[in-house]
Amino acid sequence: MKSLKGRAVHINPKNKFESTNRSSLINLEFYEKDASPIKTKYIESKAKSIINKVKSKDIPLSFSMNPYQGCEHGCVYCYARNTHNYWGYSAGLDFETNIVVKTNAAELLKKCLQSKNWEASPIMLSGNTDCYQPAEKKYCITRKLLKTFLSFRHPVGIITKNKLILRDLDILKALNKNNLVSVVISINTLDDKLRQKLEPRASSIQSRIDLIQKLRKADIPVTILAAPIIPGLNDHSIFDLVKTFSDLGVYDIGHIMIRLNGDLSEIFNHWLERHFPGRADKIINKIKSLHGGQVSDHRFGIRMKGEGKIADIIHQQFAMAKKKYMDKIDFKFNLDLYDQYRNPQLSLF
């Protein structure tokens, strides 16, 4: 079977905001095995705003920020794929090949933090798409944002699965001196062959293990997010996952169950048929068992946890593994310095 090099998704589901009904399937006949891979396009944009109020009760922080829309990591299960429709693109291959770059993100953040109406509250980088995806190597927007947070002494959380975060270790160390930063590393398997299929352009498992070691060596607080857990694919090694990262000194390990909202149902089904044709139906049925017979659930408090026997078994395994292998370390952001540095120029005197 022909394959698009370095791409998880081989279809482009119809954008629900489009009137044209284009075919979902990418014509692979145009791509030979030795052909150049599809190149990623960067679309530079001036955003009107950059900080988003998080309305979901399932997310621990109240605000998020995404310097990039779309993500070249290409994770097949990514819930953010559906948001690409709002930018005029498909949730499929478009999501990982057409990246919107918010070039004025740092300026917008500075303007917000200078406002007398803003109250210190941790802001999460990458609430939707990864702030350290490959585009960051070129644009350095995340680094500019971190410098802005540091100048205002404002707390920031980061979630990523890319080793590029180590480029900014100098700023992370400076933020960490005052408990202003916490890092979440997303990793849901220790099997790099499976990772290559699920997350073709994300950092390898070993690279993520190495970056966790380096972050902890620098005393940066690190939490692991095992997400998503996909029954029938990556739920068999929960104890090994927890032990591995507990031994590295992470603060905690959380997990989220898979849900196939919106176009993800078509995208994930097509991916399963390509990579695991003999197990596809069984895996989909297990996913449905998490959500009352459907592949997704929209109820806050339940949609990310799932329910039913399989969900209960997975939750119990994580609870038992954490009890056996790790001592959870609490972390609290410092909210007390921001008012003193609201005007960074004054702090120089």
C-alpha positions as a Markdown table, in Angstrom:
| # | Residue | x | y | z |
|---|---|---|---|---|
| 1 | Met | 0.0 | 0.0 | 0.0 |
| 2 | Lys | 1.3 | 3.4 | -1.0 |
| 3 | Ser | 2.0 | 5.8 | 1.9 |
| 4 | Leu | 2.7 | 9.5 | 2.3 |
| 5 | Lys | 6.1 | 9.7 | 3.9 |
| 6 | Gly | 6.0 | 11.2 | 7.4 |
| 7 | Arg | 2.3 | 11.7 | 7.5 |
| 8 | Ala | -0.2 | 9.9 | 9.7 |
| 9 | Val | -3.3 | 10.9 | 7.8 |
| 10 | His | -4.0 | 10.1 | 4.2 |
| 11 | Ile | -7.5 | 11.7 | 3.9 |
| 12 | Asn | -9.0 | 15.2 | 4.0 |
| 13 | Pro | -12.6 | 15.0 | 5.4 |
| 14 | Lys | -14.9 | 17.7 | 4.1 |
| 15 | Asn | -14.7 | 21.0 | 5.9 |
| 16 | Lys | -18.2 | 21.4 | 7.4 |
| 17 | Phe | -18.1 | 25.1 | 6.5 |
| 18 | Glu | -17.4 | 24.5 | 2.8 |
| 19 | Ser | -20.1 | 24.2 | 0.2 |
| 20 | Thr | -18.0 | 22.0 | -2.1 |
| 21 | Asn | -18.0 | 18.3 | -1.5 |
| 22 | Arg | -14.5 | 17.2 | -2.2 |
| 23 | Ser | -13.3 | 13.6 | -1.9 |
| 24 | Ser | -11.8 | 12.6 | 1.4 |
| 25 | Leu | -9.1 | 10.4 | -0.1 |
| 26 | Ile | -5.8 | 11.8 | -1.1 |
| 27 | Asn | -4.8 | 10.5 | -4.6 |
| 28 | Leu | -1.7 | 8.5 | -3.6 |
| 29 | Glu | -1.0 | 7.7 | -7.3 |
| 30 | Phe | 0.8 | 11.1 | -7.5 |
| 31 | Tyr | 3.3 | 10.0 | -4.8 |
| 32 | Glu | 5.8 | 7.3 | -5.6 |
| 33 | Lys | 7.9 | 5.7 | -2.8 |
| 34 | Asp | 11.0 | 7.7 | -3.8 |
| 35 | Ala | 9.1 | 11.0 | -4.3 |
| 36 | Ser | 9.7 | 14.0 | -2.1 |
| 37 | Pro | 7.3 | 14.2 | 0.8 |
| 38 | Ile | 4.5 | 16.7 | 0.9 |
| 39 | Lys | 6.0 | 20.0 | 2.2 |
| 40 | Thr | 4.4 | 21.9 | 5.0 |
| 41 | Lys | 3.1 | 25.3 | 4.3 |
| 42 | Tyr | 3.4 | 28.1 | 6.9 |
| 43 | Ile | 0.7 | 30.8 | 6.7 |
| 44 | Glu | 1.7 | 33.9 | 8.6 |
| 45 | Ser | -1.1 | 35.6 | 10.3 |
| 46 | Lys | -1.7 | 38.6 | 12.6 |
| 47 | Ala | -3.9 | 37.4 | 15.4 |
| 48 | Lys | -6.5 | 39.7 | 17.0 |
| 49 | Ser | -6.1 | 38.0 | 20.4 |
| 50 | Ile | -3.9 | 35.3 | 21.8 |
| 51 | Ile | -5.1 | 34.3 | 25.3 |
| 52 | Asn | -8.1 | 32.0 | 25.4 |
| 53 | Lys | -10.4 | 31.6 | 28.4 |
| 54 | Val | -10.7 | 27.9 | 29.1 |
| 55 | Lys | -14.4 | 27.0 | 29.6 |
| 56 | Ser | -13.9 | 23.3 | 30.1 |
| 57 | Lys | -14.0 | 22.0 | 33.6 |
| 58 | Asp | -11.8 | 19.1 | 32.5 |
| 59 | Ile | -8.7 | 21.4 | 32.0 |
| 60 | Pro | -6.8 | 22.5 | 35.2 |
| 61 | Leu | -5.7 | 25.9 | 34.1 |
| 62 | Ser | -8.1 | 28.8 | 33.3 |
| 63 | Phe | -6.3 | 30.3 | 30.3 |
| 64 | Ser | -4.4 | 28.9 | 27.3 |
| 65 | Met | -2.4 | 30.2 | 24.4 |
| 66 | Asn | -1.6 | 28.7 | 21.0 |
| 67 | Pro | 1.0 | 30.5 | 18.8 |
| 68 | Tyr | 0.4 | 28.0 | 16.0 |
| 69 | Gln | -2.9 | 26.6 | 14.5 |
| 70 | Gly | -2.5 | 23.2 | 13.0 |
| 71 | Cys | 0.4 | 20.9 | 14.0 |
| 72 | Glu | 3.0 | 19.2 | 12.0 |
| 73 | His | 3.5 | 16.4 | 14.5 |
| 74 | Gly | 0.5 | 14.8 | 12.7 |
| 75 | Cys | -0.9 | 12.9 | 15.7 |
| 76 | Val | -3.8 | 10.9 | 14.2 |
| 77 | Tyr | -5.9 | 11.1 | 17.4 |
| 78 | Cys | -5.5 | 14.9 | 18.0 |
| 79 | Tyr | -8.8 | 16.5 | 19.1 |
| 80 | Ala | -7.5 | 19.9 | 17.8 |
| 81 | Arg | -7.9 | 18.7 | 14.3 |
| 82 | Asn | -11.5 | 19.7 | 14.2 |
| 83 | Thr | -10.6 | 23.4 | 15.0 |
| 84 | His | -8.8 | 23.6 | 11.6 |
| 85 | Asn | -12.2 | 23.9 | 9.9 |
| 86 | Tyr | -12.5 | 27.4 | 11.3 |
| 87 | Trp | -9.4 | 28.5 | 9.4 |
| 88 | Gly | -10.7 | 27.1 | 6.1 |
| 89 | Tyr | -8.9 | 23.8 | 6.1 |
| 90 | Ser | -9.7 | 20.1 | 6.6 |
| 91 | Ala | -9.1 | 18.3 | 9.9 |
| 92 | Gly | -7.2 | 15.6 | 7.9 |
| 93 | Leu | -3.9 | 16.1 | 6.0 |
| 94 | Asp | -4.5 | 19.8 | 5.9 |
| 95 | Phe | -4.1 | 20.0 | 9.7 |
| 96 | Glu | -0.6 | 18.8 | 9.6 |
| 97 | Thr | 0.5 | 20.4 | 6.3 |
| 98 | Asn | -1.0 | 23.9 | 6.5 |
| 99 | Ile | 0.2 | 25.6 | 9.7 |
| 100 | Val | -1.1 | 29.1 | 10.7 |
| 101 | Val | 1.7 | 31.1 | 12.4 |
| 102 | Lys | 0.6 | 33.9 | 14.7 |
| 103 | Thr | 3.5 | 36.1 | 14.2 |
| 104 | Asn | 2.4 | 38.8 | 16.7 |
| 105 | Ala | 1.7 | 36.5 | 19.6 |
| 106 | Ala | 4.4 | 38.0 | 21.9 |
| 107 | Glu | 3.2 | 41.5 | 21.3 |
| 108 | Leu | -0.4 | 40.5 | 22.1 |
| 109 | Leu | 0.8 | 38.8 | 25.3 |
| 110 | Lys | 2.8 | 41.8 | 26.4 |
| 111 | Lys | -0.2 | 44.1 | 25.8 |
| 112 | Cys | -2.4 | 41.8 | 27.9 |
| 113 | Leu | 0.0 | 41.5 | 30.8 |
| 114 | Gln | 0.5 | 45.3 | 30.9 |
| 115 | Ser | -3.2 | 45.8 | 31.3 |
| 116 | Lys | -4.3 | 47.0 | 34.7 |
| 117 | Asn | -7.3 | 44.7 | 34.4 |
| 118 | Trp | -5.3 | 41.5 | 34.1 |
| 119 | Glu | -5.0 | 39.4 | 37.3 |
| 120 | Ala | -2.2 | 36.8 | 37.6 |
| 121 | Ser | -3.3 | 33.4 | 36.6 |
| 122 | Pro | -1.3 | 30.6 | 35.0 |
| 123 | Ile | -1.5 | 30.5 | 31.2 |
| 124 | Met | -1.0 | 27.2 | 29.5 |
| 125 | Leu | 1.0 | 27.1 | 26.3 |
| 126 | Ser | -0.3 | 24.5 | 23.9 |
| 127 | Gly | -3.8 | 24.0 | 25.1 |
| 128 | Asn | -4.7 | 23.1 | 21.5 |
| 129 | Thr | -1.6 | 22.6 | 19.4 |
| 130 | Asp | 2.1 | 22.0 | 20.3 |
| 131 | Cys | 4.0 | 25.2 | 20.8 |
| 132 | Tyr | 7.3 | 23.4 | 20.1 |
| 133 | Gln | 6.2 | 21.8 | 16.8 |
| 134 | Pro | 8.8 | 22.1 | 13.9 |
| 135 | Ala | 7.5 | 25.6 | 12.9 |
| 136 | Glu | 8.9 | 26.9 | 16.2 |
| 137 | Lys | 12.5 | 26.2 | 15.1 |
| 138 | Lys | 12.0 | 28.8 | 12.4 |
| 139 | Tyr | 9.8 | 31.3 | 14.0 |
| 140 | Cys | 10.9 | 31.2 | 17.7 |
| 141 | Ile | 7.5 | 32.6 | 18.8 |
| 142 | Thr | 7.4 | 30.3 | 21.9 |
| 143 | Arg | 10.8 | 31.6 | 23.0 |
| 144 | Lys | 9.6 | 35.2 | 22.7 |
| 145 | Leu | 6.5 | 34.3 | 24.7 |
| 146 | Leu | 8.6 | 32.8 | 27.5 |
| 147 | Lys | 10.9 | 35.8 | 27.6 |
| 148 | Thr | 7.7 | 38.0 | 28.0 |
| 149 | Phe | 6.5 | 35.8 | 30.8 |
| 150 | Leu | 9.8 | 36.1 | 32.5 |
| 151 | Ser | 10.0 | 39.9 | 32.2 |
| 152 | Phe | 6.6 | 40.1 | 33.9 |
| 153 | Arg | 7.3 | 37.4 | 36.4 |
| 154 | His | 4.1 | 35.8 | 35.3 |
| 155 | Pro | 3.4 | 32.0 | 35.7 |
| 156 | Val | 3.2 | 29.8 | 32.6 |
| 157 | Gly | 2.5 | 26.1 | 32.0 |
| 158 | Ile | 3.8 | 24.2 | 28.9 |
| 159 | Ile | 2.7 | 21.0 | 27.3 |
| 160 | Thr | 4.7 | 19.5 | 24.5 |
| 161 | Lys | 6.0 | 16.2 | 23.0 |
| 162 | Asn | 9.0 | 17.9 | 21.3 |
| 163 | Lys | 12.6 | 17.9 | 22.4 |
| 164 | Leu | 13.0 | 21.4 | 21.0 |
| 165 | Ile | 11.9 | 22.7 | 24.4 |
| 166 | Leu | 15.5 | 22.1 | 25.6 |
| 167 | Arg | 16.6 | 25.0 | 23.4 |
| 168 | Asp | 14.9 | 27.3 | 25.9 |
| 169 | Leu | 16.3 | 25.7 | 29.0 |
| 170 | Asp | 18.0 | 29.0 | 30.0 |
| 171 | Ile | 14.6 | 30.8 | 30.2 |
| 172 | Leu | 13.0 | 27.8 | 31.9 |
| 173 | Lys | 15.6 | 27.8 | 34.6 |
| 174 | Ala | 15.1 | 31.6 | 35.2 |
| 175 | Leu | 11.4 | 31.2 | 35.5 |
| 176 | Asn | 11.8 | 28.2 | 37.8 |
| 177 | Lys | 13.8 | 30.2 | 40.3 |
| 178 | Asn | 10.5 | 31.8 | 41.3 |
| 179 | Asn | 8.2 | 28.8 | 40.7 |
| 180 | Leu | 6.8 | 30.4 | 37.6 |
| 181 | Val | 6.9 | 27.4 | 35.2 |
| 182 | Ser | 5.7 | 23.8 | 35.0 |
| 183 | Val | 6.2 | 21.4 | 32.1 |
| 184 | Val | 3.9 | 18.6 | 31.0 |
| 185 | Ile | 5.4 | 16.0 | 28.6 |
| 186 | Ser | 2.8 | 14.2 | 26.5 |
| 187 | Ile | 3.7 | 10.5 | 26.0 |
| 188 | Asn | 1.4 | 7.6 | 25.9 |
| 189 | Thr | 3.5 | 4.6 | 24.9 |
| 190 | Leu | 7.1 | 3.2 | 25.3 |
| 191 | Asp | 6.8 | 1.5 | 21.9 |
| 192 | Asp | 8.5 | 3.8 | 19.3 |
| 193 | Lys | 7.2 | 1.7 | 16.4 |
| 194 | Leu | 3.7 | 2.4 | 17.5 |
| 195 | Arg | 4.6 | 6.1 | 18.1 |
| 196 | Gln | 5.9 | 6.4 | 14.6 |
| 197 | Lys | 2.4 | 5.4 | 13.3 |
| 198 | Leu | 0.5 | 7.5 | 15.8 |
| 199 | Glu | 2.7 | 10.6 | 15.9 |
| 200 | Pro | 5.0 | 10.5 | 12.8 |
| 201 | Arg | 6.7 | 13.8 | 13.3 |
| 202 | Ala | 6.8 | 14.1 | 17.0 |
| 203 | Ser | 10.1 | 13.4 | 19.0 |
| 204 | Ser | 10.9 | 9.7 | 19.5 |
| 205 | Ile | 10.2 | 8.0 | 22.8 |
| 206 | Gln | 13.9 | 8.0 | 23.7 |
| 207 | Ser | 14.2 | 11.7 | 22.9 |
| 208 | Arg | 11.4 | 12.4 | 25.2 |
| 209 | Ile | 12.9 | 10.3 | 27.9 |
| 210 | Asp | 16.2 | 12.2 | 27.5 |
| 211 | Leu | 14.5 | 15.6 | 27.6 |
| 212 | Ile | 12.7 | 14.6 | 30.8 |
| 213 | Gln | 16.0 | 13.6 | 32.3 |
| 214 | Lys | 17.5 | 17.0 | 31.4 |
| 215 | Leu | 14.6 | 19.0 | 32.6 |
| 216 | Arg | 14.6 | 17.2 | 36.0 |
| 217 | Lys | 18.4 | 17.5 | 36.2 |
| 218 | Ala | 17.7 | 21.3 | 36.0 |
| 219 | Asp | 15.1 | 20.9 | 38.7 |
| 220 | Ile | 12.3 | 21.9 | 36.3 |
| 221 | Pro | 8.9 | 20.5 | 37.5 |
| 222 | Val | 7.7 | 17.8 | 35.0 |
| 223 | Thr | 4.4 | 16.0 | 34.8 |
| 224 | Ile | 3.6 | 13.3 | 32.4 |
| 225 | Leu | 0.3 | 13.2 | 30.4 |
| 226 | Ala | -0.4 | 9.7 | 29.0 |
| 227 | Ala | -2.9 | 10.8 | 26.4 |
| 228 | Pro | -4.8 | 9.4 | 24.8 |
| 229 | Ile | -5.1 | 5.8 | 26.2 |
| 230 | Ile | -6.4 | 3.7 | 23.3 |
| 231 | Pro | -7.8 | 0.3 | 24.5 |
| 232 | Gly | -6.4 | -2.4 | 22.3 |
| 233 | Leu | -3.4 | -0.4 | 21.3 |
| 234 | Asn | -1.5 | 1.2 | 24.2 |
| 235 | Asp | -3.3 | 0.1 | 27.3 |
| 236 | His | -1.3 | -3.0 | 28.0 |
| 237 | Ser | 1.9 | -1.4 | 29.4 |
| 238 | Ile | 0.5 | 1.1 | 31.9 |
| 239 | Phe | 2.6 | -0.3 | 34.8 |
| 240 | Asp | 5.8 | 0.0 | 32.7 |
| 241 | Leu | 4.9 | 3.5 | 31.7 |
| 242 | Val | 4.3 | 4.7 | 35.2 |
| 243 | Lys | 7.4 | 3.0 | 36.6 |
| 244 | Thr | 9.7 | 4.4 | 33.8 |
| 245 | Phe | 8.7 | 8.0 | 34.5 |
| 246 | Ser | 8.4 | 7.6 | 38.2 |
| 247 | Asp | 12.1 | 6.6 | 38.2 |
| 248 | Leu | 12.9 | 9.8 | 36.3 |
| 249 | Gly | 11.5 | 11.9 | 39.2 |
| 250 | Val | 8.4 | 13.3 | 37.5 |
| 251 | Tyr | 5.9 | 15.1 | 39.8 |
| 252 | Asp | 2.8 | 13.2 | 38.7 |
| 253 | Ile | 1.3 | 11.2 | 35.8 |
| 254 | Gly | -2.2 | 11.9 | 34.4 |
| 255 | His | -4.1 | 10.1 | 31.6 |
| 256 | Ile | -6.9 | 10.8 | 29.2 |
| 257 | Met | -9.1 | 8.3 | 27.4 |
| 258 | Ile | -9.5 | 8.6 | 23.6 |
| 259 | Arg | -12.6 | 10.1 | 22.1 |
| 260 | Leu | -13.2 | 10.5 | 18.4 |
| 261 | Asn | -15.2 | 13.7 | 18.2 |
| 262 | Gly | -16.1 | 15.3 | 14.9 |
| 263 | Asp | -14.0 | 14.3 | 11.9 |
| 264 | Leu | -11.7 | 12.2 | 14.1 |
| 265 | Ser | -14.0 | 9.3 | 13.7 |
| 266 | Glu | -13.5 | 9.1 | 9.9 |
| 267 | Ile | -9.8 | 10.0 | 10.2 |
| 268 | Phe | -9.0 | 7.4 | 12.9 |
| 269 | Asn | -11.0 | 4.6 | 11.2 |
| 270 | His | -9.1 | 5.1 | 8.0 |
| 271 | Trp | -5.8 | 5.1 | 9.9 |
| 272 | Leu | -6.8 | 1.8 | 11.7 |
| 273 | Glu | -7.7 | 0.1 | 8.4 |
| 274 | Arg | -4.3 | 1.0 | 7.0 |
| 275 | His | -2.2 | 0.0 | 10.0 |
| 276 | Phe | -4.2 | -2.6 | 12.0 |
| 277 | Pro | -6.8 | -4.0 | 9.6 |
| 278 | Gly | -7.3 | -7.2 | 11.5 |
| 279 | Arg | -7.9 | -5.4 | 14.8 |
| 280 | Ala | -9.7 | -2.3 | 13.6 |
| 281 | Asp | -13.3 | -3.4 | 14.5 |
| 282 | Lys | -12.2 | -4.7 | 17.9 |
| 283 | Ile | -10.4 | -1.4 | 18.8 |
| 284 | Ile | -13.4 | 0.7 | 17.6 |
| 285 | Asn | -15.8 | -1.4 | 19.7 |
| 286 | Lys | -13.6 | -0.9 | 22.8 |
| 287 | Ile | -13.6 | 2.8 | 22.2 |
| 288 | Lys | -17.4 | 2.8 | 21.9 |
| 289 | Ser | -17.5 | 0.9 | 25.2 |
| 290 | Leu | -15.9 | 4.0 | 26.8 |
| 291 | His | -18.6 | 6.3 | 25.7 |
| 292 | Gly | -21.9 | 4.5 | 26.0 |
| 293 | Gly | -21.8 | 2.9 | 22.6 |
| 294 | Gln | -20.6 | 6.0 | 20.8 |
| 295 | Val | -17.0 | 6.9 | 19.8 |
| 296 | Ser | -17.2 | 10.2 | 21.6 |
| 297 | Asp | -18.9 | 12.0 | 24.5 |
| 298 | His | -19.4 | 15.7 | 25.0 |
| 299 | Arg | -20.2 | 15.7 | 28.7 |
| 300 | Phe | -17.8 | 17.7 | 30.9 |
| 301 | Gly | -16.2 | 15.5 | 33.6 |
| 302 | Ile | -16.9 | 12.3 | 31.7 |
| 303 | Arg | -15.7 | 12.8 | 28.1 |
| 304 | Met | -12.0 | 12.5 | 28.9 |
| 305 | Lys | -12.4 | 9.8 | 31.5 |
| 306 | Gly | -14.8 | 7.5 | 29.8 |
| 307 | Glu | -17.0 | 5.1 | 31.7 |
| 308 | Gly | -17.8 | 1.4 | 31.7 |
| 309 | Lys | -15.7 | -1.7 | 32.5 |
| 310 | Ile | -12.7 | -1.1 | 30.2 |
| 311 | Ala | -12.4 | 2.5 | 31.5 |
| 312 | Asp | -12.6 | 1.4 | 35.1 |
| 313 | Ile | -9.9 | -1.2 | 34.5 |
| 314 | Ile | -7.6 | 1.4 | 33.0 |
| 315 | His | -8.2 | 3.9 | 35.8 |
| 316 | Gln | -7.5 | 1.2 | 38.4 |
| 317 | Gln | -4.2 | 0.2 | 36.7 |
| 318 | Phe | -3.0 | 3.8 | 36.8 |
| 319 | Ala | -4.0 | 4.1 | 40.4 |
| 320 | Met | -2.3 | 0.9 | 41.4 |
| 321 | Ala | 0.8 | 1.7 | 39.4 |
| 322 | Lys | 1.1 | 5.2 | 40.9 |
| 323 | Lys | 0.6 | 3.8 | 44.4 |
| 324 | Lys | 3.3 | 1.2 | 43.9 |
| 325 | Tyr | 5.9 | 3.2 | 42.1 |
| 326 | Met | 5.6 | 6.9 | 42.7 |
| 327 | Asp | 5.4 | 9.6 | 45.3 |
| 328 | Lys | 3.3 | 12.5 | 43.9 |
| 329 | Ile | 4.9 | 15.9 | 44.4 |
| 330 | Asp | 2.6 | 18.9 | 44.6 |
| 331 | Phe | 3.5 | 22.1 | 42.7 |
| 332 | Lys | 2.0 | 25.5 | 43.2 |
| 333 | Phe | 2.6 | 28.5 | 40.8 |
| 334 | Asn | 3.9 | 31.7 | 42.3 |
| 335 | Leu | 1.3 | 34.4 | 41.7 |
| 336 | Asp | 2.8 | 37.0 | 44.0 |
| 337 | Leu | 5.5 | 38.6 | 41.8 |
| 338 | Tyr | 3.4 | 39.7 | 38.8 |
| 339 | Asp | 2.0 | 42.9 | 40.3 |
| 340 | Gln | 5.6 | 44.1 | 41.1 |
| 341 | Tyr | 6.6 | 43.6 | 37.5 |
| 342 | Arg | 3.5 | 44.6 | 35.6 |
| 343 | Asn | 5.5 | 47.4 | 34.1 |
| 344 | Pro | 8.9 | 45.7 | 33.4 |
| 345 | Gln | 10.6 | 49.1 | 32.8 |
| 346 | Leu | 9.9 | 50.2 | 36.3 |
| 347 | Ser | 11.6 | 47.0 | 37.7 |
| 348 | Leu | 14.9 | 48.2 | 36.3 |
| 349 | Phe | 15.1 | 51.0 | 38.9 |
